[in-house]
Amino acid sequence: MSETARPAIVLVRPQLGENIGKAARAMLNFGLTEMRLVAQRDVWPNPSAGPAAAGADIVLDQAKVFDTTAQAVADCQHVYATTVRKRGVTKPVVGADGAAQLIHAEPGRHAILFGPERSGLETEDVALARHILSVPINPEFGSLNLAQAVILVAYEWSRLGRESVTSALVQPTAQEETLPPAAQDELDGLIGHLERLLEPRGYFLPQTRAAATRRTLRSVLTKPGWTHLEVRTLRGILSTLERDRHPKD
């Protein structure tokens, strides 16, 4: 199985080394090894993570640390935000099984965001995602810890992978070749480019609504799943529009 078929598990602002270790243990049980940490509260490497990982040292040793969520998912074409609340951001919602199906079916890199133990993901984190990942837990007692949330998602990914191997034994049919979606950093470049054009024209006024307007704009642009070629074409259009054009003498 290629590494791009294995989603990166992104822990955003995790608070305890023990919880990072337990998440690593949950990951490795189902064959996931790529952990990314965003602005963890305590020093890294954390001495409390190793014992809690119970032997999943390969996950901890290879974990990468980032300052921001955007940096952590910059190379990913598909980002899923685990949350029970949409937080004012309109995104397609999938369950753990639906996310697993997309990961196995869609080319490109996939990342799954998990928020801090106490508060969950912030709106700005969710806005980076293409999909919201939510599981139907008891509405009267929604109390999954970080490792439990990771193991739910990892299990579904592993289960669907085993089923995919079985299905691959059937003679495949010809499919039209499609380009993979653009990576997150390319999409961020497009959004930033468009914002720079709109800012001087007062599009984000009044200032009190600017943040909400930017989130809505990002939501609109993340839905289509632009390919690298499409993003490059759109950037070319925007560059043409912003270029100073002086009439020739």
C-alpha positions as CSV (number, residue, x, y, z in Angstrom):
1,M,0.0,0.0,0.0
2,S,1.4,3.4,-0.9
3,E,2.0,6.0,1.7
4,T,-0.5,8.4,0.1
5,A,-3.2,5.8,0.8
6,R,-2.4,6.1,4.6
7,P,-3.9,9.3,6.1
8,A,-1.8,11.5,8.3
9,I,-3.2,11.9,11.8
10,V,-2.9,15.6,12.8
11,L,-3.2,16.4,16.5
12,V,-3.9,20.1,16.8
13,R,-2.7,21.7,20.0
14,P,-2.7,18.5,22.1
15,Q,-2.3,19.1,25.8
16,L,-0.8,16.0,27.4
17,G,2.1,13.8,26.3
18,E,0.2,10.7,27.6
19,N,-2.6,11.4,25.1
20,I,-0.2,11.8,22.2
21,G,1.3,8.4,23.2
22,K,-2.1,6.8,23.4
23,A,-3.1,8.2,20.0
24,A,0.1,6.7,18.6
25,R,-0.8,3.3,20.0
26,A,-4.2,3.6,18.5
27,M,-2.7,4.5,15.1
28,L,-0.2,1.6,14.9
29,N,-2.8,-1.0,15.9
30,F,-4.3,-0.3,12.5
31,G,-1.2,0.3,10.4
32,L,-1.0,4.1,10.5
33,T,2.3,5.7,11.3
34,E,2.3,9.3,10.2
35,M,1.6,11.6,13.1
36,R,1.8,15.4,12.8
37,L,1.6,17.7,15.8
38,V,0.5,21.3,15.7
39,A,1.6,23.6,18.5
40,Q,1.6,21.0,21.3
41,R,1.3,22.5,24.7
42,D,4.3,20.7,26.3
43,V,7.9,20.1,25.1
44,W,8.5,17.6,22.3
45,P,9.7,14.9,22.5
46,N,7.6,14.4,25.6
47,P,8.8,11.9,28.2
48,S,5.3,10.9,29.1
49,A,4.4,9.9,25.5
50,G,6.7,6.9,25.2
51,P,5.2,4.8,28.1
52,A,1.7,5.6,27.0
53,A,2.4,4.5,23.4
54,A,3.1,1.0,24.7
55,G,5.6,0.1,22.0
56,A,4.4,2.4,19.1
57,D,7.7,4.1,19.1
58,I,8.0,4.3,15.4
59,V,5.0,6.7,15.3
60,L,6.5,9.0,18.0
61,D,10.0,8.9,16.5
62,Q,8.7,10.0,13.1
63,A,6.2,12.5,14.3
64,K,6.6,16.0,12.7
65,V,5.9,19.2,14.5
66,F,4.3,22.3,13.0
67,D,3.5,25.8,14.2
68,T,0.1,26.0,12.5
69,T,-2.6,23.7,11.2
70,A,-2.2,25.2,7.7
71,Q,1.5,24.3,7.6
72,A,0.7,20.7,8.8
73,V,-1.7,20.1,5.9
74,A,0.0,22.1,3.2
75,D,0.9,19.1,1.1
76,C,-2.5,17.4,1.5
77,Q,-5.2,17.3,-1.2
78,H,-7.9,16.0,1.2
79,V,-8.4,17.3,4.8
80,Y,-11.0,16.0,7.2
81,A,-11.9,17.9,10.5
82,T,-13.2,15.7,13.3
83,T,-15.9,17.6,15.1
84,V,-19.5,17.3,16.3
85,R,-20.2,20.9,15.7
86,K,-20.0,22.7,12.3
87,R,-18.9,25.9,14.0
88,G,-20.5,28.1,11.4
89,V,-18.6,26.5,8.5
90,T,-20.6,24.7,5.8
91,K,-18.8,21.6,4.7
92,P,-19.9,18.1,3.4
93,V,-20.3,15.8,6.5
94,V,-19.1,12.2,6.4
95,G,-18.9,9.5,9.0
96,A,-15.7,7.5,9.8
97,D,-16.7,4.9,7.2
98,G,-17.5,7.6,4.6
99,A,-14.1,9.2,5.2
100,A,-12.4,5.8,4.9
101,Q,-14.1,5.2,1.5
102,L,-12.9,8.6,0.3
103,I,-9.3,8.0,1.5
104,H,-9.1,4.6,-0.3
105,A,-10.8,6.0,-3.5
106,E,-9.4,9.5,-4.0
107,P,-5.8,10.0,-5.2
108,G,-3.6,12.3,-3.3
109,R,-2.6,12.9,0.4
110,H,-5.2,12.7,3.1
111,A,-5.0,14.3,6.6
112,I,-7.4,13.9,9.5
113,L,-7.5,16.7,12.1
114,F,-8.2,16.1,15.8
115,G,-8.6,19.0,18.1
116,P,-7.4,19.6,21.7
117,E,-8.8,17.3,24.4
118,R,-10.9,19.9,26.1
119,S,-12.2,22.2,23.4
120,G,-11.8,20.5,20.0
121,L,-10.9,22.2,16.8
122,E,-11.3,26.0,16.3
123,T,-13.3,27.4,13.5
124,E,-10.1,28.4,11.7
125,D,-9.0,24.7,11.8
126,V,-12.3,23.4,10.4
127,A,-12.2,26.0,7.7
128,L,-9.1,24.3,6.2
129,A,-10.9,21.0,5.7
130,R,-12.7,19.7,2.7
131,H,-15.0,17.5,4.8
132,I,-16.3,17.4,8.4
133,L,-15.9,14.0,9.9
134,S,-18.5,13.2,12.6
135,V,-19.6,10.0,14.2
136,P,-23.1,9.4,15.6
137,I,-22.3,9.1,19.3
138,N,-24.9,9.4,22.2
139,P,-26.2,13.0,22.1
140,E,-26.7,12.9,25.8
141,F,-23.1,11.8,26.5
142,G,-20.5,12.9,23.9
143,S,-17.3,12.1,25.7
144,L,-14.8,10.4,23.4
145,N,-11.2,11.0,24.4
146,L,-8.4,11.7,21.9
147,A,-7.2,8.1,21.5
148,Q,-10.7,6.8,21.2
149,A,-11.5,9.2,18.4
150,V,-8.3,8.2,16.6
151,I,-8.9,4.5,17.0
152,L,-12.5,4.9,15.6
153,V,-11.2,6.5,12.4
154,A,-8.2,4.2,12.1
155,Y,-10.3,1.1,12.4
156,E,-12.7,2.2,9.7
157,W,-9.7,3.0,7.4
158,S,-8.2,-0.4,8.1
159,R,-11.5,-2.3,7.6
160,L,-12.3,-0.6,4.3
161,G,-8.7,-1.3,3.2
162,R,-9.1,-5.0,3.8
163,E,-12.4,-5.0,1.8
164,S,-10.7,-3.1,-1.0
165,V,-8.0,-5.8,-1.3
166,T,-10.8,-8.4,-1.7
167,S,-12.6,-6.3,-4.3
168,A,-9.3,-5.8,-6.3
169,L,-9.4,-9.5,-7.1
170,V,-12.4,-8.8,-9.4
171,Q,-11.4,-7.7,-13.0
172,P,-11.3,-3.9,-13.0
173,T,-13.1,-1.9,-15.6
174,A,-11.5,0.9,-17.6
175,Q,-11.9,4.3,-16.0
176,E,-11.2,7.8,-17.3
177,E,-7.9,9.1,-16.0
178,T,-8.4,12.1,-13.7
179,L,-6.0,14.5,-12.1
180,P,-5.7,14.5,-8.3
181,P,-7.0,17.5,-6.4
182,A,-4.6,20.3,-5.7
183,A,-2.7,20.3,-2.5
184,Q,-3.8,22.5,0.4
185,D,-0.9,25.0,0.0
186,E,-1.9,25.5,-3.7
187,L,-5.5,26.1,-2.6
188,D,-4.4,28.5,0.1
189,G,-2.4,30.4,-2.5
190,L,-5.5,30.8,-4.7
191,I,-7.6,32.0,-1.8
192,G,-5.0,34.4,-0.6
193,H,-4.6,35.7,-4.2
194,L,-8.3,36.3,-4.5
195,E,-8.4,38.0,-1.1
196,R,-5.6,40.4,-2.1
197,L,-7.7,41.5,-5.1
198,L,-10.9,41.9,-3.2
199,E,-9.5,43.7,-0.1
200,P,-8.9,47.1,-1.8
201,R,-12.3,47.0,-3.4
202,G,-14.0,46.9,0.0
203,Y,-15.4,43.4,-0.4
204,F,-14.6,42.5,3.2
205,L,-16.4,45.5,4.7
206,P,-17.9,46.0,7.2
207,Q,-14.9,45.0,9.3
208,T,-17.2,43.3,11.9
209,R,-18.2,40.7,9.2
210,A,-14.8,40.3,7.6
211,A,-13.8,37.1,9.4
212,A,-17.1,35.4,8.5
213,T,-16.9,36.6,4.9
214,R,-13.4,35.1,4.6
215,R,-14.6,31.8,6.0
216,T,-17.5,31.7,3.6
217,L,-15.2,32.5,0.7
218,R,-12.8,29.7,1.7
219,S,-15.8,27.3,2.0
220,V,-16.9,28.1,-1.5
221,L,-13.4,27.5,-2.9
222,T,-12.8,24.3,-1.1
223,K,-15.9,22.5,-2.3
224,P,-15.1,21.8,-5.9
225,G,-11.9,19.9,-5.3
226,W,-9.8,21.8,-7.8
227,T,-7.0,20.0,-9.5
228,H,-3.5,21.5,-9.7
229,L,-4.1,22.4,-13.3
230,E,-7.4,24.2,-12.5
231,V,-5.8,26.1,-9.6
232,R,-2.9,27.2,-11.8
233,T,-5.4,28.3,-14.5
234,L,-7.4,30.3,-12.0
235,R,-4.3,31.9,-10.6
236,G,-3.3,32.9,-14.1
237,I,-6.7,34.6,-14.6
238,L,-6.4,36.5,-11.3
239,S,-2.8,37.6,-12.2
240,T,-4.1,38.9,-15.6
241,L,-6.9,40.8,-13.9
242,E,-4.6,42.5,-11.3
243,R,-1.9,43.4,-13.8
244,D,-1.7,47.1,-14.5
245,R,-2.8,47.7,-18.0
246,H,-1.9,51.0,-19.6
247,P,-3.1,52.1,-23.0
248,K,-0.4,52.2,-25.6
249,D,0.6,55.5,-26.9
